[in-house]
Amino acid sequence: MSVKAAHVSCNRVPLAWWERAGVWGAAFAALFGLLALPAQAGLNIQHWITPQGARVLFVESRDLPMLDISVDFAAGTAYDAPGKYGVASLTRQVMSLGAGPWNERQVAERLADVGAVLSGNIDADRAGFQLRTLSSPAEREQALGVLAAVLQKPHFAQAVIEREKARSIASLKQARTQPDVIGAEAFQIAIYGEHPYAAASRVSEAGLAGLRRADLIEFHRRHYRAQNLSIAILGDIGRAEAEAIAERLARGLPPGAAPAAIPPVMVNPVGRQQVLPHHATQSHLFLGLPGLKREDPDYFPLLVGNYILGGGGFDSRLMQEIRQKRGLAYSTYSYFSPMAELGPFQIGLQTKRESTDEALRVARATLQGFIEQGPSEAELAQAKNNMIGGFPLRLDSNKKIMGFLSVIGFYRLPLDWLETYPQQVAAVSREDIVRAFRQRVPLAAVQTVIVGGQADGTAGK
């Protein structure tokens, strides 16, 4: 049965705009989307490597006649070469707009005919696609044929590339009038300098305009390889069918090893403050530094500590000091965004221009107090109860499971990561948090970006 209801959903925005939407928070958001999942009870994760070298995680689920597939490559924005900023995003963007024997319109029609949805994602570490389709053989086969073609034989039609470049340039131009985008980009450059994790903030209109079809073809050849592929499969099929699907997706990809890993991040020990003038009525404040890797011995102390500092909503220290006691901002937050290398630790808020100096002082004082003294035992107990109690008793959606599988597979995390999460959180002590924050969040190294200060360099009005 045909269902004319689905579509291709791939972002068509430049890297800097994606960053505003969460390139740096994407991995973090993916992780915390998983925190709504229960322990691994009943979730039988199977794992293998295809003959081509692709890594596969598979969960059989017969509850719905659906199949979900996620494919991820180490092909994110950090793999943009200097002088080619934006090529990773544009490559992934154009891959689904014509592939194999089908043009852009035909790709969309073939998916719609079987009620399938193809979407795309990109952040600093990874780029990929997600396919949702009915699991019945005819519908599944047609949808899988499109996904295989998109991965293996994208057209990179010149007319499509020029159109998408023009759209990206227009979006970039508009986005960079917004104070939050201006601040986010300046903040990434402030904490990462010349490191590839700042590549998304270095995309320019001229750079996008200068990208050629050959650049996209070469990026695809170098990065969209089987040995650089992680596949997550969930749905109404068995192991043999999952193996056949994984091998089909990997078989036609360019040969060769995965690209070199992203280089380590070096933390600048000297923090600086930038004030970027803007006509907005509110100042946008960004404070932070590179802080956390995916596989990090301080992962859980920093995670639990940050919940108390600024990640726990109205219960957090920052919210209490900045909003509740002083009314300096409607909202404030802090988060760690774990990446393959050190992802950012960030504090953010918006405040009236005339309150900028005071809000900044309070934010820094709150952070300093937390680094020096850590949480109280009552704060720690409440954080643990909330974080552990936030796990539901059962898996409530395939989408959440797929988020879990894709993160575990791409970052090569232990298959029991979710099962051991409550025990890891429960084991964190006040001393663990104090030690981790003192070592990993030195106040002297915190970079500060303010958008909305005066042109003479002062922070407030």
MIDO-322944 format. One line per 2 residues: number of its first residue (from 1); their letters; for each residue y, x, z of C-alpha. Coordinates in steps of 0.5 Angstrom, whole numbers. Example, Ala and Ser with C-alpha at 12.3 -4.5 7.8 and 13.67 -1.06 7.14 Angstrom:
REM MIDO-322944
1> as> -9:25:16; -2:27:14
REM end
This chain:
REM MIDO-322944
1> ms> 0:0:0; 7:3:-2
3> vk> 13:3:3; 19:4:0
5> aa> 22:6:7; 22:13:7
7> hv> 27:19:5; 28:26:5
9> sc> 32:28:11; 35:35:11
11> nr> 41:38:14; 46:39:8
13> vp> 51:43:13; 53:50:13
15> la> 51:55:19; 57:55:23
17> ww> 57:47:23; 50:47:25
19> er> 52:52:30; 57:47:33
21> ag> 51:42:33; 46:46:37
23> vw> 44:52:33; 44:56:40
25> ga> 42:50:44; 36:48:39
27> af> 31:52:42; 33:50:49
29> aa> 34:43:47; 27:43:44
31> lf> 24:46:50; 27:41:55
33> gl> 25:35:50; 18:38:52
35> la> 20:37:60; 19:30:59
37> lp> 12:31:57; 6:31:63
39> aq> 1:36:64; -4:38:59
41> ag> -9:33:62; -12:30:56
43> ln> -8:34:51; -14:38:47
45> iq> -10:44:43; -14:47:38
47> hw> -12:54:35; -14:58:29
49> it> -11:63:24; -12:61:17
51> pq> -15:66:12; -8:67:9
53> ga> -6:69:16; -2:63:18
55> rv> -2:61:26; -5:53:27
57> lf> -4:49:33; -8:42:32
59> ve> -8:36:37; -13:30:34
61> sr> -10:23:36; -13:17:34
63> dl> -8:12:37; -4:11:31
65> pm> -6:12:23; -1:17:23
67> ld> 0:24:21; 5:29:23
69> is> 6:36:21; 11:41:23
71> vd> 12:48:19; 16:54:22
73> fa> 18:61:19; 21:66:22
75> ag> 27:65:17; 33:63:21
77> ta> 40:65:21; 39:71:24
79> yd> 35:74:18; 42:73:14
81> ap> 43:80:11; 50:83:12
83> gk> 54:80:6; 49:74:5
85> yg> 51:70:11; 49:63:10
87> va> 43:65:5; 38:62:10
89> sl> 41:56:11; 42:54:4
91> tr> 35:57:2; 32:52:7
93> qv> 37:46:5; 35:47:-3
95> ms> 28:48:-2; 26:40:-2
97> lg> 31:38:-7; 26:39:-13
99> ag> 19:43:-13; 13:43:-17
101> pw> 13:38:-22; 18:34:-19
103> ne> 26:34:-19; 30:32:-13
105> rq> 30:25:-15; 22:25:-16
107> va> 21:28:-9; 25:23:-6
109> er> 21:17:-9; 14:20:-8
111> la> 15:20:-1; 18:13:-1
113> dv> 13:11:-5; 8:12:1
115> ga> 13:11:7; 13:19:9
117> vl> 19:22:12; 21:30:10
119> sg> 26:33:15; 28:40:16
121> ni> 31:44:21; 34:51:22
123> da> 36:55:28; 37:63:29
125> dr> 30:64:30; 26:59:25
127> ag> 27:55:19; 22:50:17
129> fq> 20:42:15; 17:36:19
131> lr> 13:31:15; 11:24:18
133> tl> 6:20:14; 0:15:14
135> ss> -6:18:15; -10:14:10
137> pa> -13:19:5; -8:16:-1
139> er> -2:16:2; -3:23:6
141> eq> -5:26:0; 1:24:-4
143> al> 6:27:2; 2:33:3
145> gv> 3:35:-5; 10:34:-4
147> la> 10:39:2; 6:44:-1
149> av> 10:44:-7; 17:45:-3
151> lq> 14:51:1; 11:54:-5
153> kp> 14:52:-11; 22:50:-10
155> hf> 26:50:-16; 32:53:-14
157> aq> 36:49:-20; 42:52:-21
159> av> 46:45:-21; 43:43:-15
161> ie> 45:50:-11; 52:49:-14
163> re> 53:42:-11; 50:44:-4
165> ka> 55:50:-4; 61:46:-5
167> rs> 58:41:0; 57:47:5
169> ia> 64:50:4; 67:43:4
171> sl> 64:42:11; 65:49:13
173> kq> 73:48:12; 73:41:16
175> ar> 69:44:22; 73:50:23
177> tq> 79:45:24; 76:43:30
179> pd> 77:47:37; 70:46:39
181> vi> 67:49:33; 72:55:33
183> ga> 71:56:40; 63:56:39
185> ea> 63:61:33; 68:66:37
187> fq> 64:65:43; 57:67:39
189> ia> 61:73:36; 64:75:43
191> iy> 57:75:46; 53:78:40
193> ge> 58:83:37; 54:85:30
195> hp> 47:83:33; 44:78:28
197> ya> 45:72:33; 52:72:31
199> aa> 51:71:23; 52:64:23
201> sr> 59:65:26; 60:70:20
203> vs> 59:65:14; 65:64:10
205> ea> 67:60:4; 68:66:0
207> gl> 61:68:2; 58:62:1
209> ag> 61:61:-6; 58:68:-8
211> lr> 51:67:-6; 47:67:-13
213> ra> 40:63:-15; 37:70:-14
215> dl> 39:71:-7; 35:64:-5
217> ie> 29:66:-9; 29:73:-6
219> fh> 30:70:1; 24:65:0
221> rr> 20:71:-3; 21:75:3
223> hy> 21:70:9; 17:64:7
225> ra> 10:68:7; 3:65:10
227> qn> 3:71:15; 10:69:17
229> ls> 8:61:18; 7:57:24
231> ia> 3:50:23; 3:45:28
233> il> -1:39:26; -2:32:30
235> gd> -5:26:28; -11:21:26
237> ig> -15:27:23; -21:31:25
239> ra> -21:39:25; -24:40:19
241> ea> -19:36:15; -14:40:19
243> ea> -17:46:17; -16:44:10
245> ia> -9:42:10; -7:48:14
247> er> -10:53:8; -7:48:3
249> la> 0:49:6; -1:57:7
251> rg> -5:59:0; 0:58:-5
253> lp> 6:62:-1; 8:69:-3
255> pg> 3:75:-1; 6:80:4
257> aa> 7:81:11; 12:78:16
259> pa> 19:81:16; 21:85:21
261> ai> 22:82:28; 30:81:30
263> pp> 32:87:34; 33:87:41
265> vm> 40:84:44; 44:89:48
267> vn> 49:86:53; 56:89:53
269> pv> 57:91:60; 65:89:60
271> gr> 67:82:59; 73:80:56
273> qq> 77:74:55; 80:71:48
275> vl> 85:66:48; 85:62:41
277> ph> 91:58:40; 90:50:38
279> ha> 94:44:38; 89:40:41
281> tq> 91:37:48; 85:40:52
283> sh> 83:47:52; 76:48:51
285> lf> 73:54:55; 66:58:54
287> lg> 64:63:59; 57:67:58
289> lp> 53:72:56; 46:74:53
291> gl> 41:72:58; 34:69:57
293> kr> 28:71:52; 22:66:51
295> ed> 17:70:54; 21:73:60
297> pd> 19:75:67; 25:71:70
299> yf> 24:65:66; 23:60:71
301> pl> 28:63:77; 33:63:72
303> lv> 31:56:69; 31:53:76
305> gn> 37:56:78; 41:54:72
307> yi> 39:47:74; 43:48:81
309> lg> 48:51:78; 50:47:72
311> gg> 44:44:69; 43:38:74
313> gf> 48:33:72; 52:30:78
315> ds> 48:34:83; 50:41:80
317> rl> 55:46:83; 60:46:77
319> mq> 60:39:77; 61:38:84
321> ei> 67:43:84; 70:42:78
323> rq> 70:34:77; 68:31:83
325> kr> 73:35:88; 78:37:83
327> gl> 78:32:77; 79:38:73
329> ay> 74:36:67; 70:30:66
331> st> 64:34:65; 62:41:65
333> ys> 55:44:64; 51:51:64
335> yf> 45:52:60; 40:58:58
337> sp> 38:58:51; 31:62:51
339> ma> 30:65:44; 26:71:41
341> el> 31:76:44; 36:74:49
343> gp> 39:67:48; 46:65:51
345> fq> 47:63:58; 53:59:57
347> ig> 58:55:61; 63:50:58
349> lq> 68:45:59; 74:42:57
351> tk> 80:41:61; 88:39:60
353> re> 92:45:58; 96:45:64
355> st> 90:46:68; 86:51:64
357> de> 88:57:69; 85:53:75
359> al> 79:50:71; 77:58:69
361> rv> 78:60:76; 74:55:79
363> ar> 68:56:74; 68:63:75
365> at> 69:63:83; 63:58:83
367> lq> 59:62:78; 60:68:83
369> gf> 59:65:89; 52:63:86
371> ie> 50:70:84; 52:73:91
373> qg> 49:67:95; 44:63:91
375> ps> 42:56:92; 41:53:99
377> ea> 34:51:101; 36:44:100
379> el> 39:45:93; 33:48:91
381> aq> 28:43:94; 32:38:90
383> ak> 32:41:84; 24:42:84
385> nn> 23:35:86; 27:33:80
387> mi> 24:38:75; 17:37:77
389> gg> 18:29:78; 21:29:71
391> fp> 14:30:68; 12:23:66
393> lr> 5:21:67; 2:21:60
395> ld> 4:23:53; 9:18:51
397> sn> 11:20:44; 8:24:38
399> kk> 15:27:37; 15:30:44
401> im> 8:33:43; 10:36:36
403> gf> 16:39:39; 11:42:44
405> ls> 6:44:39; 12:47:35
407> vi> 15:51:40; 8:54:43
409> gf> 6:56:36; 12:59:33
411> yr> 14:63:40; 6:65:41
413> lp> 7:62:48; 0:61:52
415> ld> -3:54:50; -3:52:58
417> wl> 5:53:58; 6:46:60
419> et> 0:45:64; 2:51:69
421> yp> 10:48:69; 10:45:75
423> qq> 6:50:79; 11:55:76
425> va> 17:51:78; 14:50:85
427> av> 13:57:86; 20:59:85
429> sr> 24:62:91; 31:62:93
431> ed> 30:70:93; 27:70:86
433> iv> 34:66:84; 38:71:87
435> ra> 35:77:84; 35:74:77
437> fr> 42:72:77; 44:78:80
439> qr> 41:82:75; 41:78:69
441> vp> 48:75:70; 53:80:72
443> la> 60:77:73; 63:83:70
445> av> 59:82:63; 61:75:62
447> qt> 65:74:56; 71:68:56
449> vi> 73:64:50; 79:59:51
451> vg> 81:55:45; 88:51:46
453> gq> 92:57:50; 99:59:48
455> ad> 100:63:42; 103:69:47
457> gt> 96:69:50; 96:66:56
459> ag> 91:61:58; 95:55:60
461> k> 101:51:57
REM end
